[in-house]
Amino acid sequence: KAGVTQTPRYLIKTRGQQVTLSCSPISGHRSVSWYQQTPGQGLQFLFEYFSETQRNKGNFPGRFSGRQFSNSRSEMNVSTLELGDSALYLCASSQGQWSYNEQFFGPGTRLTVL
Amino acid sequence: DAKTTQPTSMDCAEGRAANLPCNHSTISGNEYVYWYRQIHSQGPQYIIHGLKNNETNEMASLIITEDRKSSTLILPHATLRDTAVYYCIGALNNAGNMLTFGGGTRLMVKP
């Protein structure tokens, strides 16, 4: 069974631009979560989608948004990029509805904002 | 989610057991203890989780104290490929898939 895939793997943008990252969960998984990882803040939860509905949201500004499609694929968007948005963005999928289902992480998208 | 405390780093000799402690004294009765690890340049990997009872799978064993205030992840025969940052997380079982990662323990397995 294929793992979680994220595209693109690397991205370079400039301040003020916007970016869209994509995540394809493991087949059959209905929950997709997004995390941001930076050297200073570590791994931080962004948001989680289940059956096309946002179920949880972390403490991030409104510039960060996401959505999930009917096939469970998910996208996250960051508008008006800032230098501090440079990070590894990780997507994780889970089979079921509750957190005791293990999450499978993708390799991440490394975003660099210049 | 419960706040967890882990040592910043640990060393372990290859082939020996690695015992990684985690303190979660504020954990509530319905919060599970999860362990993930992150090998350099990769996404985190699920290892094991438990509520009250000790758990074992092909990767590791999880020992949870009776009062549930602490736990220990045991890698029975550590290999160089087990070098990673290990995260202990307390999470509700009905809060959706939202994990709060702390600083974790950087485990270095040495030959």
Interface residues (C-beta under 8 A of the other chain):
Chain A: V4 S31 S33 Y35 G42 L43 Q44 F45 E48 F50 R55 N56 G58 L90 A92 S94 Q97 W98 S99 Y100 N101 E102 Q103 F104 F105 G106 P107 G108
Chain B: Y32 Y36 Q38 Q42 G43 P44 Q45 Y46 H49 Y87 A91 L92 N93 N94 A95 G96 N97 M98 L99 T100 F101 G102 G103 G104
